[in-house]
Amino acid sequence: MKNKINKTWGYNIPEVYYGRFSMITEFINNNIPQETFTIIDWGSDSGWTSVALSNYYSDSSNVISIDSGIMYNNTSCIDDHLRAIGEYKIKNNTVLKMTFTEQTWQDIHPCPVNIQLLLSIFHWTGTGRNLSVSQWDTAFSTIIKAAEYTFIEIPNRENPNESPHEIRNWYNDRDEYDVLKQALDANDIKNKIYYLGSTTHGKKGPRKTFVVHNLALGNTIDNNVADIVKTKYQEFIM
Ligand SMILES: C[S@@+](CC[C@H](N)C(=O)[O-])C[C@H]1O[C@@H](n2cnc3c(N)ncnc32)[C@H](O)[C@@H]1O
């Protein structure tokens, strides 16, 4: 049954949560024909998007949410997520309390998922690392290999209030689509990129959401991928 969660929680304004949810579900419903699928929500924070998708696709999906509370230096966001899972009686959302790294993405390569969410996450991975353009490209390509479809929301390149600023080195005055496209082409990943739209993040302004279709994966994804991922990381399951 396809219900909507009719309130939000977490640090974003409701328009951000609802706007992204509509873009994501519309794309999945129109483009992803699988009857069952696994979604990883990297940096799931308080879990609104994970819970809303789990609820909406309760007959067909497994959602795996990963966060360590690193943004706040505490794990209260995970407590909020678990509370919401209880409140909405969600059965198909597993929360992993762990810090992910590029090694984690590589660990997923042998069992790629159907869908992954990188909602305002990828720029975090460069914090303090002073990556070159080609290092950013490689990191992006490494995570793209972990899923057939990746929904990525990234800071816009023009607003001076955007943070963190490290990602500007990657953008290097190119627009966001060109950055993503050139990174994948440079790493020989066959891809198709769709622009879905943007949501406005307060004074940071609009952030765009894209979908990357990793064309190499197609029909190769195992139906039991959720179980494989959960087994791999069982010590982190909450
Ligand atoms: C900017 S917030 C985005 C939250 C959510 N995806 C959204 O857009 O509504 C970043 C989240 O990712 C988490 N995070 C960032 N890097 C992480 C890492 N390496 N491992 C685990 N969690 C991480 C933070 O704790 C925080 O909850």
The ligand as a MOL file (V3000), in Angstrom:
LIG
                    3D

  0  0  0     0  0            999 V3000
M  V30 BEGIN CTAB
M  V30 COUNTS 27 29 0 0 0
M  V30 BEGIN ATOM
M  V30 1 C 24.3090 17.1330 5.3560 0
M  V30 2 S 23.6030 15.7840 6.1930 0 CHG=1
M  V30 3 C 22.5250 15.1060 4.9810 0
M  V30 4 C 21.4190 14.2690 5.5960 0
M  V30 5 C 20.4220 13.6570 4.6360 0
M  V30 6 N 21.0570 12.8110 3.6270 0
M  V30 7 C 19.5940 14.7140 3.9750 0
M  V30 8 O 19.9930 15.2480 2.9380 0
M  V30 9 O 18.5160 15.0490 4.4900 0 CHG=-1
M  V30 10 C 24.9340 14.6370 6.2620 0
M  V30 11 C 24.6350 13.3600 7.0550 0
M  V30 12 O 25.5870 12.3670 6.6770 0
M  V30 13 C 26.2100 11.8190 7.8180 0
M  V30 14 N 27.5650 11.4600 7.3810 0
M  V30 15 C 28.4380 12.2300 6.6840 0
M  V30 16 N 29.5610 11.5520 6.4290 0
M  V30 17 C 29.3940 10.3100 6.9640 0
M  V30 18 C 30.2080 9.1370 7.0120 0
M  V30 19 N 31.4070 9.0890 6.4400 0
M  V30 20 N 29.7150 8.0330 7.6340 0
M  V30 21 C 28.4820 8.0580 8.2180 0
M  V30 22 N 27.6630 9.1400 8.2000 0
M  V30 23 C 28.1160 10.2510 7.5730 0
M  V30 24 C 26.1240 12.8970 8.8750 0
M  V30 25 O 26.1620 12.3720 10.1940 0
M  V30 26 C 24.7710 13.5370 8.5530 0
M  V30 27 O 23.7170 12.8800 9.2120 0
M  V30 END ATOM
M  V30 BEGIN BOND
M  V30 1 1 1 2
M  V30 2 1 2 3
M  V30 3 1 2 10
M  V30 4 1 3 4
M  V30 5 1 4 5
M  V30 6 1 5 6
M  V30 7 1 5 7
M  V30 8 2 7 8
M  V30 9 1 7 9
M  V30 10 1 10 11
M  V30 11 1 11 12
M  V30 12 1 11 26
M  V30 13 1 12 13
M  V30 14 1 13 14
M  V30 15 1 13 24
M  V30 16 1 14 15
M  V30 17 1 14 23
M  V30 18 2 15 16
M  V30 19 1 16 17
M  V30 20 1 17 18
M  V30 21 2 17 23
M  V30 22 1 18 19
M  V30 23 2 18 20
M  V30 24 1 20 21
M  V30 25 2 21 22
M  V30 26 1 22 23
M  V30 27 1 24 25
M  V30 28 1 24 26
M  V30 29 1 26 27
M  V30 END BOND
M  V30 END CTAB
M  END
